[in-house]
Amino acid sequence: MSGMSPRVRGAAAGVVAVVVIASSVQVAAGVDQTSPGNAALPRPAAPPRTPDGKVDLSGVYQSSPKRGEWDPSAPGQGGGPENEPPSLLPAARQRAQELLNRRSIDDPTAYCLLAPGPRMTGVILFPIQFVQTPGQVVIIYEYFNAVRIIPTDGRPHPDDAEPTYQGDSVGRWDGDTLVVDVNNFKEGNWLAAGIVSSDKLHITERYTRIDKDQLNYEAVIEDPELLAKPWTIRRTLMLREGVRVREYVCAENNLDPARYQEYLKRPSLFMRSPDQAQPR
Amino acid sequence: MRTCPVLAVASGLALFAALIGAAPVWAHHSFGATFDANKPVSITGVLTKVQWTNPHSHLYLDVKDKDGPVVAWVFEGYPSVVLYRTGWSRDGTIKIGDTLTVVGWRARDDSPFALGREVTLPSGKHLFFGPLSGTGEGAAVAPGN
């Protein structure tokens, strides 16, 4: 703030103060809702801030409702509050059922390919690191060692972007929330088991670090070829101090594609029958 | 060979998996394509090999029946990066020749291959080695049906 006039500096400080107070209110309201086990923990500190007054998202997190150390008992499912199911268009629902009957062997992640942000953010077994610098936020997912570089300097989406698994991201700050607009996805992404998006996929993500420990994630997913209405997914990321993101080379020993080719020679062994209502 | 298909522990795991079955699952590979949640197993054997790799690690156990031949079992589990955070260390947790008990779910083709959820070490300590049954395959019915 050294280049600011005293008046502007004072106004900026006031904004920061209001934001800090607002965040504290959110902390008080948010702590105990995530998990009853968190009630016994001391009230978490306010989120850190960068010299320009923005909330600093930097840190290593786990998708989990629990504060504290890494949770090793993860069953493999995403952390955070229950999410409502997507409203699939009829053709998409039929396709999803066909893919589920094949027990999701067509999922690109089984072939070590990436998935869009909402799915990557919900993977509980692997940490996610945020690195925030002026004009840029970088998200490093240990899962597949995927990286998203999100400019926050006001630039628009590039006009020469190729469609990609994770899409093209541009961010902006809305108060203490990082809002990321993501487009230019490849078609055929799996947002969840059997839920396959088109190249019209558009995602608006909101990242809000409400206190030192907790980073709330919300994604509004739109796809006119998949969804009858926008689909909102929410996740809770919890800070995991001391945890480091490691190398994860999925292609090292991925035996599943070859297995699946063998299974398809005996589909009755693994496929659900089309009219099967319950898993077996 | 000890293959107790309805061990209490394994049944408990299967029940837990059924209870969370309605929740969204966000993992890597499909459990159900390869393994059968209705075939819980608990196998005790001697460790012959460890494959400490991504996206899955494997434990190889020689399992001896009183009267039958030794059967070489393979257990699939978490990637090595996940095992570090689950309490395992690459060189310190187990060694070749250790007797281990692994609880999990057998492959659909009834081969001596299973997903290993939990391992009991020679010290009696338990460590998670893999995910719950049902992980990654999705629900039986598409949303909205």
Contacts between the chains, C-beta under 8 A, distances in Angstrom:
chain1	res1	chain2	res2	distance
A	70	B	85	5.2
A	72	B	85	6.0
A	72	B	86	4.5
A	72	B	87	6.0
A	72	B	128	6.2
A	73	B	128	6.6
A	74	B	131	7.9
A	75	B	16	7.7
A	75	B	17	7.5
A	75	B	20	6.4
A	75	B	131	6.3
A	75	B	132	4.4
A	75	B	135	7.0
A	76	B	25	6.5
A	76	B	26	7.6
A	76	B	27	4.2
A	76	B	131	3.6
A	76	B	132	6.0
A	76	B	135	3.7
A	76	B	136	6.9
A	77	B	20	6.4
A	77	B	23	5.5
A	77	B	24	6.7
A	77	B	25	5.0
A	77	B	26	6.2
A	77	B	27	7.3
A	77	B	135	7.2
A	78	B	23	8.0
A	78	B	24	5.9
A	78	B	25	7.7
A	78	B	26	4.3
A	82	B	23	7.2
A	83	B	24	6.3
A	85	B	143	3.7
A	85	B	144	6.9
A	86	B	143	5.5
A	86	B	144	7.8
A	87	B	143	7.9
A	87	B	144	6.5
A	88	B	142	6.8
A	88	B	143	5.8
A	88	B	144	5.2
A	93	B	142	5.1
A	93	B	143	7.2
A	93	B	144	5.3
A	93	B	145	6.5
A	94	B	142	7.8
A	96	B	142	3.8
A	96	B	143	7.1
A	97	B	141	7.1
A	97	B	142	4.2
A	97	B	145	6.6
A	99	B	138	7.8
A	100	B	137	7.8
A	100	B	138	5.0
A	100	B	139	6.6
A	100	B	140	6.7
A	100	B	141	7.3
A	100	B	142	5.9
A	102	B	33	7.9
A	103	B	30	5.0
A	103	B	32	4.4
A	103	B	33	4.3
A	103	B	137	4.7
A	103	B	138	7.6
A	104	B	30	4.4
A	104	B	32	7.8
A	104	B	33	7.1
A	104	B	136	6.6
A	104	B	137	5.0
A	104	B	138	5.0
A	105	B	30	5.9
A	105	B	33	4.9
A	107	B	29	7.7
A	107	B	30	6.7
A	107	B	136	7.5
A	109	B	28	5.5
A	109	B	29	7.6
A	110	B	28	7.0
A	110	B	29	5.0
A	110	B	30	6.7
A	112	B	55	7.2
A	119	B	26	6.0
A	122	B	24	7.2
A	122	B	26	4.2
A	123	B	26	5.2
A	123	B	27	6.9
A	124	B	26	7.3
A	125	B	27	7.1
A	125	B	78	7.0
A	125	B	82	4.9
A	125	B	131	7.8
A	126	B	81	7.1
A	126	B	82	7.0
A	142	B	81	6.4
A	143	B	28	7.9
A	192	B	24	5.9
A	192	B	25	8.0
A	192	B	26	7.1
A	192	B	138	7.2
A	193	B	25	6.6
A	193	B	30	8.0
A	193	B	136	7.3
A	193	B	137	6.6
A	193	B	138	2.5
A	193	B	139	7.1
A	194	B	138	5.3
A	194	B	142	6.0
A	195	B	143	7.6
A	243	B	85	7.0
A	246	B	81	4.7
A	246	B	84	7.1
A	247	B	81	7.4
A	248	B	54	5.4
A	248	B	55	7.8
A	248	B	79	6.5
A	248	B	81	5.1
A	249	B	54	5.7
A	250	B	28	7.9
A	250	B	54	5.9
A	250	B	55	4.7
A	252	B	53	5.2
A	252	B	54	4.9
A	252	B	55	7.5
A	253	B	51	6.9
A	253	B	53	3.8
A	253	B	54	6.6
A	253	B	55	7.1
A	253	B	56	6.7
A	254	B	55	5.6
A	254	B	56	7.9
A	255	B	56	7.2
A	256	B	29	5.1
A	256	B	33	7.8
A	256	B	34	7.7
A	259	B	33	7.7
A	259	B	34	6.4
A	260	B	33	6.5
A	263	B	33	6.4
A	263	B	34	7.7
A	266	B	109	7.9
A	269	B	108	5.4
A	269	B	109	6.2
A	270	B	32	7.2
A	270	B	33	5.3
A	270	B	34	7.5
A	270	B	108	5.6
A	272	B	140	6.3
A	276	B	140	6.5
A	277	B	140	6.6
A	277	B	141	6.4
A	278	B	140	5.7
A	279	B	21	7.2
A	279	B	32	6.9
A	279	B	37	7.2
A	279	B	134	7.2
A	279	B	137	8.0
A	279	B	139	7.7
A	279	B	140	4.4
A	280	B	36	8.0
A	280	B	38	6.7
